[in-house]
Amino acid sequence: MTVTALLFASYAEALGTPSVELALSPGDSVGDALARLRAMPGGDRVPPAPMVAVNLIYRRPDHVLAAGDELAVIPPVAGG
């Protein structure tokens, strides 16, 4: 199954793209998708458990993904 990972700010910069199509197995979780991202060149700059949203809803690492899901990997934000 395919899931689209959307990357923002420093994560997009680290991986060199604003989005990545991930080929996952049925039953894989958000945590599995993050591990796949972290294994890519530059992915070591993505923390093991960043804030994520699946289809615009915040989810935990154990959330099981479905084909066609959109996984947004959200970097920390600071304001002033």
mmCIF file of the N, C-alpha and C atoms, coordinates in Angstrom:
data_MODEL
# 
_entry.id   MODEL 
# 
loop_
_atom_site.group_PDB 
_atom_site.id 
_atom_site.type_symbol 
_atom_site.label_atom_id 
_atom_site.label_alt_id 
_atom_site.label_comp_id 
_atom_site.label_asym_id 
_atom_site.label_entity_id 
_atom_site.label_seq_id 
_atom_site.pdbx_PDB_ins_code 
_atom_site.Cartn_x 
_atom_site.Cartn_y 
_atom_site.Cartn_z 
_atom_site.occupancy 
_atom_site.B_iso_or_equiv 
_atom_site.pdbx_formal_charge 
_atom_site.auth_seq_id 
_atom_site.auth_comp_id 
_atom_site.auth_asym_id 
_atom_site.auth_atom_id 
_atom_site.pdbx_PDB_model_num 
ATOM 1   N N  . MET A 1 1  ? 0.841  -1.177 0.000  1.00 0.00 ? 1  MET A N  1 
ATOM 2   C CA . MET A 1 1  ? 0.000  0.000  0.000  1.00 0.00 ? 1  MET A CA 1 
ATOM 3   C C  . MET A 1 1  ? 0.885  1.239  0.000  1.00 0.00 ? 1  MET A C  1 
ATOM 4   N N  . THR A 1 2  ? 0.357  2.330  -0.498 1.00 0.00 ? 2  THR A N  1 
ATOM 5   C CA . THR A 1 2  ? 1.114  3.572  -0.583 1.00 0.00 ? 2  THR A CA 1 
ATOM 6   C C  . THR A 1 2  ? 0.503  4.633  0.325  1.00 0.00 ? 2  THR A C  1 
ATOM 7   N N  . VAL A 1 3  ? 1.367  5.343  1.033  1.00 0.00 ? 3  VAL A N  1 
ATOM 8   C CA . VAL A 1 3  ? 0.991  6.445  1.916  1.00 0.00 ? 3  VAL A CA 1 
ATOM 9   C C  . VAL A 1 3  ? 1.841  7.641  1.514  1.00 0.00 ? 3  VAL A C  1 
ATOM 10  N N  . THR A 1 4  ? 1.256  8.823  1.503  1.00 0.00 ? 4  THR A N  1 
ATOM 11  C CA . THR A 1 4  ? 2.000  10.042 1.184  1.00 0.00 ? 4  THR A CA 1 
ATOM 12  C C  . THR A 1 4  ? 2.410  10.728 2.479  1.00 0.00 ? 4  THR A C  1 
ATOM 13  N N  . ALA A 1 5  ? 3.708  10.929 2.649  1.00 0.00 ? 5  ALA A N  1 
ATOM 14  C CA . ALA A 1 5  ? 4.223  11.659 3.814  1.00 0.00 ? 5  ALA A CA 1 
ATOM 15  C C  . ALA A 1 5  ? 4.505  13.091 3.381  1.00 0.00 ? 5  ALA A C  1 
ATOM 16  N N  . LEU A 1 6  ? 3.872  14.036 4.040  1.00 0.00 ? 6  LEU A N  1 
ATOM 17  C CA . LEU A 1 6  ? 4.101  15.456 3.791  1.00 0.00 ? 6  LEU A CA 1 
ATOM 18  C C  . LEU A 1 6  ? 5.122  15.959 4.800  1.00 0.00 ? 6  LEU A C  1 
ATOM 19  N N  . LEU A 1 7  ? 6.135  16.649 4.300  1.00 0.00 ? 7  LEU A N  1 
ATOM 20  C CA . LEU A 1 7  ? 7.222  17.130 5.146  1.00 0.00 ? 7  LEU A CA 1 
ATOM 21  C C  . LEU A 1 7  ? 7.242  18.651 5.114  1.00 0.00 ? 7  LEU A C  1 
ATOM 22  N N  . PHE A 1 8  ? 7.519  19.252 6.237  1.00 0.00 ? 8  PHE A N  1 
ATOM 23  C CA . PHE A 1 8  ? 7.504  20.702 6.351  1.00 0.00 ? 8  PHE A CA 1 
ATOM 24  C C  . PHE A 1 8  ? 8.812  21.218 6.934  1.00 0.00 ? 8  PHE A C  1 
ATOM 25  N N  . ALA A 1 9  ? 9.136  22.448 6.572  1.00 0.00 ? 9  ALA A N  1 
ATOM 26  C CA . ALA A 1 9  ? 10.271 23.192 7.140  1.00 0.00 ? 9  ALA A CA 1 
ATOM 27  C C  . ALA A 1 9  ? 11.560 22.366 7.149  1.00 0.00 ? 9  ALA A C  1 
ATOM 28  N N  . SER A 1 10 ? 12.165 22.193 8.308  1.00 0.00 ? 10 SER A N  1 
ATOM 29  C CA . SER A 1 10 ? 13.466 21.526 8.390  1.00 0.00 ? 10 SER A CA 1 
ATOM 30  C C  . SER A 1 10 ? 13.409 20.064 7.942  1.00 0.00 ? 10 SER A C  1 
ATOM 31  N N  . TYR A 1 11 ? 12.266 19.412 8.084  1.00 0.00 ? 11 TYR A N  1 
ATOM 32  C CA . TYR A 1 11 ? 12.157 18.017 7.646  1.00 0.00 ? 11 TYR A CA 1 
ATOM 33  C C  . TYR A 1 11 ? 12.188 17.932 6.121  1.00 0.00 ? 11 TYR A C  1 
ATOM 34  N N  . ALA A 1 12 ? 11.482 18.836 5.447  1.00 0.00 ? 12 ALA A N  1 
ATOM 35  C CA . ALA A 1 12 ? 11.507 18.871 3.978  1.00 0.00 ? 12 ALA A CA 1 
ATOM 36  C C  . ALA A 1 12 ? 12.915 19.212 3.497  1.00 0.00 ? 12 ALA A C  1 
ATOM 37  N N  . GLU A 1 13 ? 13.564 20.125 4.179  1.00 0.00 ? 13 GLU A N  1 
ATOM 38  C CA . GLU A 1 13 ? 14.930 20.502 3.817  1.00 0.00 ? 13 GLU A CA 1 
ATOM 39  C C  . GLU A 1 13 ? 15.887 19.324 3.998  1.00 0.00 ? 13 GLU A C  1 
ATOM 40  N N  . ALA A 1 14 ? 15.750 18.606 5.090  1.00 0.00 ? 14 ALA A N  1 
ATOM 41  C CA . ALA A 1 14 ? 16.646 17.486 5.382  1.00 0.00 ? 14 ALA A CA 1 
ATOM 42  C C  . ALA A 1 14 ? 16.516 16.363 4.349  1.00 0.00 ? 14 ALA A C  1 
ATOM 43  N N  . LEU A 1 15 ? 15.289 16.076 3.925  1.00 0.00 ? 15 LEU A N  1 
ATOM 44  C CA . LEU A 1 15 ? 15.066 15.001 2.967  1.00 0.00 ? 15 LEU A CA 1 
ATOM 45  C C  . LEU A 1 15 ? 15.071 15.499 1.524  1.00 0.00 ? 15 LEU A C  1 
ATOM 46  N N  . GLY A 1 16 ? 15.115 16.812 1.338  1.00 0.00 ? 16 GLY A N  1 
ATOM 47  C CA . GLY A 1 16 ? 15.223 17.375 0.000  1.00 0.00 ? 16 GLY A CA 1 
ATOM 48  C C  . GLY A 1 16 ? 13.946 17.353 -0.814 1.00 0.00 ? 16 GLY A C  1 
ATOM 49  N N  . THR A 1 17 ? 12.800 17.227 -0.150 1.00 0.00 ? 17 THR A N  1 
ATOM 50  C CA . THR A 1 17 ? 11.519 17.181 -0.855 1.00 0.00 ? 17 THR A CA 1 
ATOM 51  C C  . THR A 1 17 ? 10.383 17.505 0.115  1.00 0.00 ? 17 THR A C  1 
ATOM 52  N N  . PRO A 1 18 ? 9.288  18.091 -0.382 1.00 0.00 ? 18 PRO A N  1 
ATOM 53  C CA . PRO A 1 18 ? 8.161  18.377 0.502  1.00 0.00 ? 18 PRO A CA 1 
ATOM 54  C C  . PRO A 1 18 ? 7.224  17.183 0.724  1.00 0.00 ? 18 PRO A C  1 
ATOM 55  N N  . SER A 1 19 ? 7.393  16.126 -0.075 1.00 0.00 ? 19 SER A N  1 
ATOM 56  C CA . SER A 1 19 ? 6.554  14.939 0.126  1.00 0.00 ? 19 SER A CA 1 
ATOM 57  C C  . SER A 1 19 ? 7.259  13.693 -0.386 1.00 0.00 ? 19 SER A C  1 
ATOM 58  N N  . VAL A 1 20 ? 6.880  12.555 0.188  1.00 0.00 ? 20 VAL A N  1 
ATOM 59  C CA . VAL A 1 20 ? 7.474  11.272 -0.166 1.00 0.00 ? 20 VAL A CA 1 
ATOM 60  C C  . VAL A 1 20 ? 6.358  10.234 -0.223 1.00 0.00 ? 20 VAL A C  1 
ATOM 61  N N  . GLU A 1 21 ? 6.356  9.434  -1.266 1.00 0.00 ? 21 GLU A N  1 
ATOM 62  C CA . GLU A 1 21 ? 5.439  8.298  -1.344 1.00 0.00 ? 21 GLU A CA 1 
ATOM 63  C C  . GLU A 1 21 ? 6.128  7.116  -0.663 1.00 0.00 ? 21 GLU A C  1 
ATOM 64  N N  . LEU A 1 22 ? 5.481  6.552  0.345  1.00 0.00 ? 22 LEU A N  1 
ATOM 65  C CA . LEU A 1 22 ? 6.045  5.424  1.077  1.00 0.00 ? 22 LEU A CA 1 
ATOM 66  C C  . LEU A 1 22 ? 5.277  4.151  0.748  1.00 0.00 ? 22 LEU A C  1 
ATOM 67  N N  . ALA A 1 23 ? 5.993  3.123  0.369  1.00 0.00 ? 23 ALA A N  1 
ATOM 68  C CA . ALA A 1 23 ? 5.392  1.805  0.149  1.00 0.00 ? 23 ALA A CA 1 
ATOM 69  C C  . ALA A 1 23 ? 5.462  1.043  1.469  1.00 0.00 ? 23 ALA A C  1 
ATOM 70  N N  . LEU A 1 24 ? 4.310  0.787  2.056  1.00 0.00 ? 24 LEU A N  1 
ATOM 71  C CA . LEU A 1 24 ? 4.228  0.112  3.340  1.00 0.00 ? 24 LEU A CA 1 
ATOM 72  C C  . LEU A 1 24 ? 3.429  -1.178 3.193  1.00 0.00 ? 24 LEU A C  1 
ATOM 73  N N  . SER A 1 25 ? 3.501  -2.007 4.200  1.00 0.00 ? 25 SER A N  1 
ATOM 74  C CA . SER A 1 25 ? 2.729  -3.240 4.225  1.00 0.00 ? 25 SER A CA 1 
ATOM 75  C C  . SER A 1 25 ? 1.404  -3.003 4.942  1.00 0.00 ? 25 SER A C  1 
ATOM 76  N N  . PRO A 1 26 ? 0.354  -3.722 4.563  1.00 0.00 ? 26 PRO A N  1 
ATOM 77  C CA . PRO A 1 26 ? -0.909 -3.608 5.304  1.00 0.00 ? 26 PRO A CA 1 
ATOM 78  C C  . PRO A 1 26 ? -0.666 -3.871 6.789  1.00 0.00 ? 26 PRO A C  1 
ATOM 79  N N  . GLY A 1 27 ? -1.274 -3.053 7.623  1.00 0.00 ? 27 GLY A N  1 
ATOM 80  C CA . GLY A 1 27 ? -1.093 -3.184 9.066  1.00 0.00 ? 27 GLY A CA 1 
ATOM 81  C C  . GLY A 1 27 ? 0.032  -2.346 9.626  1.00 0.00 ? 27 GLY A C  1 
ATOM 82  N N  . ASP A 1 28 ? 0.825  -1.709 8.746  1.00 0.00 ? 28 ASP A N  1 
ATOM 83  C CA . ASP A 1 28 ? 1.898  -0.847 9.245  1.00 0.00 ? 28 ASP A CA 1 
ATOM 84  C C  . ASP A 1 28 ? 1.311  0.392  9.929  1.00 0.00 ? 28 ASP A C  1 
ATOM 85  N N  . SER A 1 29 ? 2.056  0.900  10.884 1.00 0.00 ? 29 SER A N  1 
ATOM 86  C CA . SER A 1 29 ? 1.605  2.021  11.701 1.00 0.00 ? 29 SER A CA 1 
ATOM 87  C C  . SER A 1 29 ? 2.341  3.311  11.343 1.00 0.00 ? 29 SER A C  1 
ATOM 88  N N  . VAL A 1 30 ? 1.920  4.383  11.989 1.00 0.00 ? 30 VAL A N  1 
ATOM 89  C CA . VAL A 1 30 ? 2.618  5.669  11.870 1.00 0.00 ? 30 VAL A CA 1 
ATOM 90  C C  . VAL A 1 30 ? 4.083  5.479  12.249 1.00 0.00 ? 30 VAL A C  1 
ATOM 91  N N  . GLY A 1 31 ? 4.345  4.743  13.314 1.00 0.00 ? 31 GLY A N  1 
ATOM 92  C CA . GLY A 1 31 ? 5.720  4.490  13.738 1.00 0.00 ? 31 GLY A CA 1 
ATOM 93  C C  . GLY A 1 31 ? 6.535  3.781  12.671 1.00 0.00 ? 31 GLY A C  1 
ATOM 94  N N  . ASP A 1 32 ? 5.920  2.833  11.964 1.00 0.00 ? 32 ASP A N  1 
ATOM 95  C CA . ASP A 1 32 ? 6.607  2.137  10.871 1.00 0.00 ? 32 ASP A CA 1 
ATOM 96  C C  . ASP A 1 32 ? 6.941  3.111  9.744  1.00 0.00 ? 32 ASP A C  1 
ATOM 97  N N  . ALA A 1 33 ? 6.001  3.992  9.418  1.00 0.00 ? 33 ALA A N  1 
ATOM 98  C CA . ALA A 1 33 ? 6.232  4.984  8.368  1.00 0.00 ? 33 ALA A CA 1 
ATOM 99  C C  . ALA A 1 33 ? 7.361  5.931  8.771  1.00 0.00 ? 33 ALA A C  1 
ATOM 100 N N  . LEU A 1 34 ? 7.373  6.346  10.034 1.00 0.00 ? 34 LEU A N  1 
ATOM 101 C CA . LEU A 1 34 ? 8.436  7.236  10.508 1.00 0.00 ? 34 LEU A CA 1 
ATOM 102 C C  . LEU A 1 34 ? 9.793  6.543  10.449 1.00 0.00 ? 34 LEU A C  1 
ATOM 103 N N  . ALA A 1 35 ? 9.833  5.269  10.789 1.00 0.00 ? 35 ALA A N  1 
ATOM 104 C CA . ALA A 1 35 ? 11.092 4.522  10.705 1.00 0.00 ? 35 ALA A CA 1 
ATOM 105 C C  . ALA A 1 35 ? 11.578 4.474  9.262  1.00 0.00 ? 35 ALA A C  1 
ATOM 106 N N  . ARG A 1 36 ? 10.666 4.305  8.320  1.00 0.00 ? 36 ARG A N  1 
ATOM 107 C CA . ARG A 1 36 ? 11.030 4.294  6.906  1.00 0.00 ? 36 ARG A CA 1 
ATOM 108 C C  . ARG A 1 36 ? 11.585 5.660  6.490  1.00 0.00 ? 36 ARG A C  1 
ATOM 109 N N  . LEU A 1 37 ? 10.950 6.738  6.934  1.00 0.00 ? 37 LEU A N  1 
ATOM 110 C CA . LEU A 1 37 ? 11.451 8.086  6.631  1.00 0.00 ? 37 LEU A CA 1 
ATOM 111 C C  . LEU A 1 37 ? 12.836 8.304  7.227  1.00 0.00 ? 37 LEU A C  1 
ATOM 112 N N  . ARG A 1 38 ? 13.019 7.869  8.482  1.00 0.00 ? 38 ARG A N  1 
ATOM 113 C CA . ARG A 1 38 ? 14.295 8.077  9.163  1.00 0.00 ? 38 ARG A CA 1 
ATOM 114 C C  . ARG A 1 38 ? 15.428 7.289  8.521  1.00 0.00 ? 38 ARG A C  1 
ATOM 115 N N  . ALA A 1 39 ? 15.092 6.231  7.775  1.00 0.00 ? 39 ALA A N  1 
ATOM 116 C CA . ALA A 1 39 ? 16.110 5.423  7.101  1.00 0.00 ? 39 ALA A CA 1 
ATOM 117 C C  . ALA A 1 39 ? 16.561 6.033  5.776  1.00 0.00 ? 39 ALA A C  1 
ATOM 118 N N  . MET A 1 40 ? 15.844 7.033  5.297  1.00 0.00 ? 40 MET A N  1 
ATOM 119 C CA . MET A 1 40 ? 16.199 7.689  4.038  1.00 0.00 ? 40 MET A CA 1 
ATOM 120 C C  . MET A 1 40 ? 17.364 8.657  4.258  1.00 0.00 ? 40 MET A C  1 
ATOM 121 N N  . PRO A 1 41 ? 18.107 8.989  3.197  1.00 0.00 ? 41 PRO A N  1 
ATOM 122 C CA . PRO A 1 41 ? 19.178 9.979  3.338  1.00 0.00 ? 41 PRO A CA 1 
ATOM 123 C C  . PRO A 1 41 ? 18.633 11.306 3.891  1.00 0.00 ? 41 PRO A C  1 
ATOM 124 N N  . GLY A 1 42 ? 19.220 11.767 4.974  1.00 0.00 ? 42 GLY A N  1 
ATOM 125 C CA . GLY A 1 42 ? 18.779 12.989 5.640  1.00 0.00 ? 42 GLY A CA 1 
ATOM 126 C C  . GLY A 1 42 ? 17.705 12.752 6.686  1.00 0.00 ? 42 GLY A C  1 
ATOM 127 N N  . GLY A 1 43 ? 17.149 11.558 6.711  1.00 0.00 ? 43 GLY A N  1 
ATOM 128 C CA . GLY A 1 43 ? 16.067 11.244 7.633  1.00 0.00 ? 43 GLY A CA 1 
ATOM 129 C C  . GLY A 1 43 ? 16.478 11.202 9.088  1.00 0.00 ? 43 GLY A C  1 
ATOM 130 N N  . ASP A 1 44 ? 17.765 11.147 9.352  1.00 0.00 ? 44 ASP A N  1 
ATOM 131 C CA . ASP A 1 44 ? 18.226 11.139 10.741 1.00 0.00 ? 44 ASP A CA 1 
ATOM 132 C C  . ASP A 1 44 ? 17.887 12.444 11.454 1.00 0.00 ? 44 ASP A C  1 
ATOM 133 N N  . ARG A 1 45 ? 17.526 13.489 10.700 1.00 0.00 ? 45 ARG A N  1 
ATOM 134 C CA . ARG A 1 45 ? 17.132 14.771 11.315 1.00 0.00 ? 45 ARG A CA 1 
ATOM 135 C C  . ARG A 1 45 ? 15.670 14.773 11.752 1.00 0.00 ? 45 ARG A C  1 
ATOM 136 N N  . VAL A 1 46 ? 14.924 13.725 11.393 1.00 0.00 ? 46 VAL A N  1 
ATOM 137 C CA . VAL A 1 46 ? 13.543 13.579 11.856 1.00 0.00 ? 46 VAL A CA 1 
ATOM 138 C C  . VAL A 1 46 ? 13.591 12.780 13.161 1.00 0.00 ? 46 VAL A C  1 
ATOM 139 N N  . PRO A 1 47 ? 13.035 13.314 14.247 1.00 0.00 ? 47 PRO A N  1 
ATOM 140 C CA . PRO A 1 47 ? 13.082 12.588 15.517 1.00 0.00 ? 47 PRO A CA 1 
ATOM 141 C C  . PRO A 1 47 ? 12.244 11.306 15.450 1.00 0.00 ? 47 PRO A C  1 
ATOM 142 N N  . PRO A 1 48 ? 12.502 10.353 16.346 1.00 0.00 ? 48 PRO A N  1 
ATOM 143 C CA . PRO A 1 48 ? 11.768 9.095  16.324 1.00 0.00 ? 48 PRO A CA 1 
ATOM 144 C C  . PRO A 1 48 ? 10.254 9.254  16.514 1.00 0.00 ? 48 PRO A C  1 
ATOM 145 N N  . ALA A 1 49 ? 9.838  10.275 17.246 1.00 0.00 ? 49 ALA A N  1 
ATOM 146 C CA . ALA A 1 49 ? 8.401  10.450 17.523 1.00 0.00 ? 49 ALA A CA 1 
ATOM 147 C C  . ALA A 1 49 ? 7.982  11.916 17.379 1.00 0.00 ? 49 ALA A C  1 
ATOM 148 N N  . PRO A 1 50 ? 8.023  12.458 16.150 1.00 0.00 ? 50 PRO A N  1 
ATOM 149 C CA . PRO A 1 50 ? 7.570  13.839 15.971 1.00 0.00 ? 50 PRO A CA 1 
ATOM 150 C C  . PRO A 1 50 ? 6.045  13.899 16.019 1.00 0.00 ? 50 PRO A C  1 
ATOM 151 N N  . MET A 1 51 ? 5.502  15.089 16.072 1.00 0.00 ? 51 MET A N  1 
ATOM 152 C CA . MET A 1 51 ? 4.059  15.251 15.987 1.00 0.00 ? 51 MET A CA 1 
ATOM 153 C C  . MET A 1 51 ? 3.630  14.877 14.565 1.00 0.00 ? 51 MET A C  1 
ATOM 154 N N  . VAL A 1 52 ? 2.566  14.091 14.447 1.00 0.00 ? 52 VAL A N  1 
ATOM 155 C CA . VAL A 1 52 ? 2.078  13.684 13.131 1.00 0.00 ? 52 VAL A CA 1 
ATOM 156 C C  . VAL A 1 52 ? 0.562  13.798 13.079 1.00 0.00 ? 52 VAL A C  1 
ATOM 157 N N  . ALA A 1 53 ? 0.066  14.004 11.869 1.00 0.00 ? 53 ALA A N  1 
ATOM 158 C CA . ALA A 1 53 ? -1.374 13.981 11.621 1.00 0.00 ? 53 ALA A CA 1 
ATOM 159 C C  . ALA A 1 53 ? -1.611 13.046 10.444 1.00 0.00 ? 53 ALA A C  1 
ATOM 160 N N  . VAL A 1 54 ? -2.662 12.253 10.545 1.00 0.00 ? 54 VAL A N  1 
ATOM 161 C CA . VAL A 1 54 ? -3.069 11.378 9.453  1.00 0.00 ? 54 VAL A CA 1 
ATOM 162 C C  . VAL A 1 54 ? -4.422 11.883 8.969  1.00 0.00 ? 54 VAL A C  1 
ATOM 163 N N  . ASN A 1 55 ? -4.455 12.284 7.702  1.00 0.00 ? 55 ASN A N  1 
ATOM 164 C CA . ASN A 1 55 ? -5.690 12.818 7.125  1.00 0.00 ? 55 ASN A CA 1 
ATOM 165 C C  . ASN A 1 55 ? -6.254 13.953 7.986  1.00 0.00 ? 55 ASN A C  1 
ATOM 166 N N  . LEU A 1 56 ? -5.351 14.844 8.416  1.00 0.00 ? 56 LEU A N  1 
ATOM 167 C CA . LEU A 1 56 ? -5.666 16.063 9.168  1.00 0.00 ? 56 LEU A CA 1 
ATOM 168 C C  . LEU A 1 56 ? -6.061 15.834 10.632 1.00 0.00 ? 56 LEU A C  1 
ATOM 169 N N  . ILE A 1 57 ? -5.865 14.626 11.155 1.00 0.00 ? 57 ILE A N  1 
ATOM 170 C CA . ILE A 1 57 ? -6.171 14.329 12.556 1.00 0.00 ? 57 ILE A CA 1 
ATOM 171 C C  . ILE A 1 57 ? -4.881 13.883 13.237 1.00 0.00 ? 57 ILE A C  1 
ATOM 172 N N  . TYR A 1 58 ? -4.538 14.522 14.361 1.00 0.00 ? 58 TYR A N  1 
ATOM 173 C CA . TYR A 1 58 ? -3.331 14.130 15.089 1.00 0.00 ? 58 TYR A CA 1 
ATOM 174 C C  . TYR A 1 58 ? -3.446 12.675 15.529 1.00 0.00 ? 58 TYR A C  1 
ATOM 175 N N  . ARG A 1 59 ? -2.347 11.931 15.345 1.00 0.00 ? 59 ARG A N  1 
ATOM 176 C CA . ARG A 1 59 ? -2.344 10.500 15.669 1.00 0.00 ? 59 ARG A CA 1 
ATOM 177 C C  . ARG A 1 59 ? -1.084 10.121 16.426 1.00 0.00 ? 59 ARG A C  1 
ATOM 178 N N  . ARG A 1 60 ? -1.173 8.996  17.138 1.00 0.00 ? 60 ARG A N  1 
ATOM 179 C CA . ARG A 1 60 ? -0.042 8.446  17.883 1.00 0.00 ? 60 ARG A CA 1 
ATOM 180 C C  . ARG A 1 60 ? 0.730  7.475  16.992 1.00 0.00 ? 60 ARG A C  1 
ATOM 181 N N  . PRO A 1 61 ? 1.945  7.111  17.396 1.00 0.00 ? 61 PRO A N  1 
ATOM 182 C CA . PRO A 1 61 ? 2.759  6.198  16.583 1.00 0.00 ? 61 PRO A CA 1 
ATOM 183 C C  . PRO A 1 61 ? 2.137  4.824  16.355 1.00 0.00 ? 61 PRO A C  1 
ATOM 184 N N  . ASP A 1 62 ? 1.233  4.390  17.223 1.00 0.00 ? 62 ASP A N  1 
ATOM 185 C CA . ASP A 1 62 ? 0.644  3.063  17.055 1.00 0.00 ? 62 ASP A CA 1 
ATOM 186 C C  . ASP A 1 62 ? -0.579 3.043  16.132 1.00 0.00 ? 62 ASP A C  1 
ATOM 187 N N  . HIS A 1 63 ? -0.959 4.196  15.612 1.00 0.00 ? 63 HIS A N  1 
ATOM 188 C CA . HIS A 1 63 ? -2.115 4.271  14.703 1.00 0.00 ? 63 HIS A CA 1 
ATOM 189 C C  . HIS A 1 63 ? -1.811 3.507  13.409 1.00 0.00 ? 63 HIS A C  1 
ATOM 190 N N  . VAL A 1 64 ? -2.696 2.596  13.029 1.00 0.00 ? 64 VAL A N  1 
ATOM 191 C CA . VAL A 1 64 ? -2.511 1.794  11.816 1.00 0.00 ? 64 VAL A CA 1 
ATOM 192 C C  . VAL A 1 64 ? -2.948 2.608  10.596 1.00 0.00 ? 64 VAL A C  1 
ATOM 193 N N  . LEU A 1 65 ? -2.084 2.621  9.595  1.00 0.00 ? 65 LEU A N  1 
ATOM 194 C CA . LEU A 1 65 ? -2.334 3.374  8.376  1.00 0.00 ? 65 LEU A CA 1 
ATOM 195 C C  . LEU A 1 65 ? -3.110 2.536  7.357  1.00 0.00 ? 65 LEU A C  1 
ATOM 196 N N  . ALA A 1 66 ? -3.776 3.236  6.447  1.00 0.00 ? 66 ALA A N  1 
ATOM 197 C CA . ALA A 1 66 ? -4.497 2.586  5.351  1.00 0.00 ? 66 ALA A CA 1 
ATOM 198 C C  . ALA A 1 66 ? -3.958 3.123  4.031  1.00 0.00 ? 66 ALA A C  1 
ATOM 199 N N  . ALA A 1 67 ? -4.146 2.368  2.974  1.00 0.00 ? 67 ALA A N  1 
ATOM 200 C CA . ALA A 1 67 ? -3.698 2.800  1.648  1.00 0.00 ? 67 ALA A CA 1 
ATOM 201 C C  . ALA A 1 67 ? -4.308 4.165  1.322  1.00 0.00 ? 67 ALA A C  1 
ATOM 202 N N  . GLY A 1 68 ? -3.468 5.047  0.802  1.00 0.00 ? 68 GLY A N  1 
ATOM 203 C CA . GLY A 1 68 ? -3.917 6.375  0.411  1.00 0.00 ? 68 GLY A CA 1 
ATOM 204 C C  . GLY A 1 68 ? -3.918 7.407  1.515  1.00 0.00 ? 68 GLY A C  1 
ATOM 205 N N  . ASP A 1 69 ? -3.581 7.024  2.738  1.00 0.00 ? 69 ASP A N  1 
ATOM 206 C CA . ASP A 1 69 ? -3.530 7.996  3.832  1.00 0.00 ? 69 ASP A CA 1 
ATOM 207 C C  . ASP A 1 69 ? -2.484 9.070  3.549  1.00 0.00 ? 69 ASP A C  1 
ATOM 208 N N  . GLU A 1 70 ? -2.715 10.224 4.134  1.00 0.00 ? 70 GLU A N  1 
ATOM 209 C CA . GLU A 1 70 ? -1.774 11.341 4.046  1.00 0.00 ? 70 GLU A CA 1 
ATOM 210 C C  . GLU A 1 70 ? -1.225 11.576 5.446  1.00 0.00 ? 70 GLU A C  1 
ATOM 211 N N  . LEU A 1 71 ? 0.070  11.405 5.586  1.00 0.00 ? 71 LEU A N  1 
ATOM 212 C CA . LEU A 1 71 ? 0.757  11.518 6.866  1.00 0.00 ? 71 LEU A CA 1 
ATOM 213 C C  . LEU A 1 71 ? 1.547  12.822 6.870  1.00 0.00 ? 71 LEU A C  1 
ATOM 214 N N  . ALA A 1 72 ? 1.142  13.781 7.693  1.00 0.00 ? 72 ALA A N  1 
ATOM 215 C CA . ALA A 1 72 ? 1.866  15.042 7.817  1.00 0.00 ? 72 ALA A CA 1 
ATOM 216 C C  . ALA A 1 72 ? 2.829  14.948 8.995  1.00 0.00 ? 72 ALA A C  1 
ATOM 217 N N  . VAL A 1 73 ? 4.111  15.163 8.732  1.00 0.00 ? 73 VAL A N  1 
ATOM 218 C CA . VAL A 1 73 ? 5.136  15.122 9.767  1.00 0.00 ? 73 VAL A CA 1 
ATOM 219 C C  . VAL A 1 73 ? 5.453  16.574 10.127 1.00 0.00 ? 73 VAL A C  1 
ATOM 220 N N  . ILE A 1 74 ? 5.091  16.946 11.351 1.00 0.00 ? 74 ILE A N  1 
ATOM 221 C CA . ILE A 1 74 ? 5.081  18.344 11.746 1.00 0.00 ? 74 ILE A CA 1 
ATOM 222 C C  . ILE A 1 74 ? 6.278  18.667 12.642 1.00 0.00 ? 74 ILE A C  1 
ATOM 223 N N  . PRO A 1 75 ? 7.146  19.581 12.195 1.00 0.00 ? 75 PRO A N  1 
ATOM 224 C CA . PRO A 1 75 ? 8.305  19.949 13.030 1.00 0.00 ? 75 PRO A CA 1 
ATOM 225 C C  . PRO A 1 75 ? 7.890  20.867 14.178 1.00 0.00 ? 75 PRO A C  1 
ATOM 226 N N  . PRO A 1 76 ? 8.741  20.965 15.193 1.00 0.00 ? 76 PRO A N  1 
ATOM 227 C CA . PRO A 1 76 ? 8.440  21.892 16.294 1.00 0.00 ? 76 PRO A CA 1 
ATOM 228 C C  . PRO A 1 76 ? 8.413  23.329 15.763 1.00 0.00 ? 76 PRO A C  1 
ATOM 229 N N  . VAL A 1 77 ? 7.567  24.118 16.366 1.00 0.00 ? 77 VAL A N  1 
ATOM 230 C CA . VAL A 1 77 ? 7.406  25.508 15.937 1.00 0.00 ? 77 VAL A CA 1 
ATOM 231 C C  . VAL A 1 77 ? 7.639  26.412 17.138 1.00 0.00 ? 77 VAL A C  1 
ATOM 232 N N  . ALA A 1 78 ? 8.362  27.488 16.929 1.00 0.00 ? 78 ALA A N  1 
ATOM 233 C CA . ALA A 1 78 ? 8.589  28.462 17.993 1.00 0.00 ? 78 ALA A CA 1 
ATOM 234 C C  . ALA A 1 78 ? 8.085  29.817 17.515 1.00 0.00 ? 78 ALA A C  1 
ATOM 235 N N  . GLY A 1 79 ? 7.605  30.582 18.417 1.00 0.00 ? 79 GLY A N  1 
ATOM 236 C CA . GLY A 1 79 ? 7.107  31.915 18.054 1.00 0.00 ? 79 GLY A CA 1 
ATOM 237 C C  . GLY A 1 79 ? 7.644  32.938 19.017 1.00 0.00 ? 79 GLY A C  1 
ATOM 238 N N  . GLY A 1 80 ? 7.345  34.157 18.720 1.00 0.00 ? 80 GLY A N  1 
ATOM 239 C CA . GLY A 1 80 ? 7.875  35.164 19.618 1.00 0.00 ? 80 GLY A CA 1 
ATOM 240 C C  . GLY A 1 80 ? 7.078  36.393 19.660 1.00 0.00 ? 80 GLY A C  1 
# 
